[in-house]
């Protein structure tokens, strides 16, 4: 069983897209998370940077009460028992 935030990050990474740039470096983005982009010299490093950026983006959004997009049936905007909602069971 994954914790809701872990499942959310996994779902976000499944939506990631990457491009190899002219200089041989990589750019990645998660279109459903506006502004979440990363750049790195290798694809693996770009993936790590993108995940870290997505995690920070979500945690800041939760802290500030910003609405977050629903991913893979996970709605982090709902609160239950004073905590962020859990993922829906498949």
C-alpha positions in Angstrom: 0.0 0.0 0.0 1.3 3.4 -0.9 0.7 6.5 1.2 -1.4 9.1 -0.6 1.4 11.5 -1.2 3.7 8.8 -2.5 0.9 7.5 -4.9 0.3 11.1 -6.0 4.0 11.6 -6.8 4.2 8.3 -8.7 1.1 9.3 -10.7 2.7 12.7 -11.5 5.9 11.1 -12.7 3.9 8.8 -15.0 2.7 12.0 -16.7 6.2 13.4 -17.1 7.6 14.2 -20.5 11.2 14.7 -21.4 13.1 16.3 -24.3 16.8 16.1 -25.2 18.0 19.6 -25.9 20.5 20.7 -28.6 23.4 20.8 -26.1 22.7 17.2 -25.1 21.1 18.0 -21.8 17.6 17.1 -20.9 14.4 19.0 -19.9 11.4 17.5 -18.2 8.0 18.7 -17.3 4.7 17.5 -15.7 2.0 19.3 -17.7 -0.7 18.8 -15.1 1.5 20.5 -12.5 2.0 24.1 -13.9 5.5 25.3 -13.6 7.0 22.0 -12.6 10.0 21.7 -14.9 13.6 20.5 -14.5 16.8 20.6 -16.5 19.9 18.3 -16.1 22.8 16.9 -18.0 21.5 13.3 -18.0 18.0 11.8 -18.2 18.3 10.1 -14.8 19.4 13.3 -13.2 16.5 15.2 -14.9 14.0 12.6 -13.6 15.4 13.0 -10.0 15.2 16.8 -10.3 11.7 16.7 -11.7 10.5 14.5 -8.9 12.1 16.8 -6.3 10.5 19.8 -7.9 7.1 18.1 -8.0 7.4 17.1 -4.4 8.2 20.7 -3.4 5.4 22.1 -5.6 2.8 19.8 -4.0 4.0 20.4 -0.4 4.1 24.2 -0.8 0.6 24.0 -2.4 -0.8 22.0 0.5 0.8 24.3 3.0 -0.6 27.4 1.3 -4.0 25.9 0.6 -3.7 26.1 -3.2 -5.9 23.8 -5.2 -4.0 20.8 -6.6 -5.0 18.8 -9.6 -6.5 15.4 -9.1 -4.2 12.6 -10.4 -5.0 8.9 -10.7 -8.1 9.3 -8.6 -6.1 11.0 -5.8 -7.6 14.3 -4.6 -5.3 16.0 -2.2 -7.7 18.9 -1.8 -10.2 16.9 0.4 -9.7 16.7 4.1 -10.8 13.8 6.3 -10.3 13.8 10.1 -8.1 16.8 9.8 -5.7 15.1 7.4 -5.3 15.1 3.6 -7.6 12.5 1.9 -6.4 9.0 1.1 -6.2 7.5 -2.4 -9.3 5.8 -3.7 -9.2 2.0 -3.6 -9.0 0.4 -7.0 
